Amino acid sequence: MDSQVCKKCQSPYGYFDGNIWTCPECFHEWSDQSTMVSETEVPQKFLDSNGNQLSDGDSVTTIKNLKAGKDTIKAGTKVKNIKLLEEPVNDHDISCKIAGFGHMYLKCSVVKKQN
């Protein structure tokens, strides 16, 4: 454990003093627990091809042609009201309905979020 940046004044000289971190410039003290990711924070699991966070109900656009049986879903096809899957189906993270194709599963990596 070398040093940590102070959470209060951003000093790079925070040092470990027994069981707490201390800032020599503003005397702020914090524990290792505060540097860990909070349990209430949700990791960004569902990211589109541009790195944007996806949510249930979002609208997306396909970024490349996709094979759907004998048919092809063209790049630029708009998909409304997606549902994100907690348990992926064959590595597909999104459940949706596409006009003319019906129910489909898509991967986050082949869509981009619409604004």
N, C-alpha and C positions, 0 to 999 in steps of 0.2 A: 504494500500500500504506500504509494508515493505521496501524492497530494491530490486534492479535489478542488474544483471551483466552488467558491462560496455561493450558496443559494440566494443570499441576501444582497451582497455587494459585488458579486462576480469576481472577487479576488482569486487569483490562481494559486494562492499560498495556503489553502486549507490543509490542516494536518490532523492526523489521528492521535488522540490523546486518551489512551486507555480504552474506553468503549464508546466514545463520541468523536465527531469531527469538530474542529474549532477553527475559526477564522482569526488570524492575528491582527487583521485590520479593523474589523467591526465587532469582533468578539461573538459573532453568531455561532451557535452550536447546533449540530444536527446529527442524527444517527444514520447508520448504514441503511436502515429500513427506508428512509426518505429518498435514497438514491435508486431504489429498486422500482420496477414498474408496479404501479398500483393494481390491486386485484380488480378494481372497478373499471380500469381502462380496457377497452376492447382492442385486441390487435387487429390491424388492417389485414383482413383475410381475403376479401373479395375486391380485387383491384382490376380495372379494365386494362386494355393494351397501353394506355397512356399513364397508368399509375393512379387513376382517380378511384376513390372509394365508391363501390356500388352498394345500393340498398334495395330492399324489396320494393317493388312498385316503380322502379326507375324505367326509363325508356333508353334503349341502346340502339346502335347501328352496327351491322356486321362490317368488318374491315377487309374481308377477303371472301372469295367464292367458297361455299361450303357444299360438300356432297351430302344429299339427303336421299338415300336410296338411289333411284335412277334419275332423280331431279337434282338441280343445283340451286342453292340459295345464293343469289348474286351479292357481291360486295355492295354495301350501301343500303341493304334492306333494313327497314326500321322495325324494331321489336318493342312493343309497349308492355308495361306492367309485368316485369320479370319477377321471378321468385328465386331467391338464393337458397341453395341446398346445403344444409349442415353436413349431410352425409352425401358426398359426391356419387354420381352414377356413372361408372366407367370414366372417371376423371373429369366429368362434366359438372360444373358448379351451378348452372342456371337452368331453371325449368321455365318454359314459356310457350306461348302459342304464336305461330307465324301464319299470317293470312295466306291461304293457298297451300299450306303445308301441314297445318294442324299442330299438335303438341310436339315439342322438341326439347332436347337438352343441348345446351351450348357451353363452351368453355369461356371463362372471363377473358382469356388471352385473345379471343377472336372478335371481341366487341369493343366499342368505345361508347362512353356515356354521352347522352345528348343533354345539352344545356336547356 
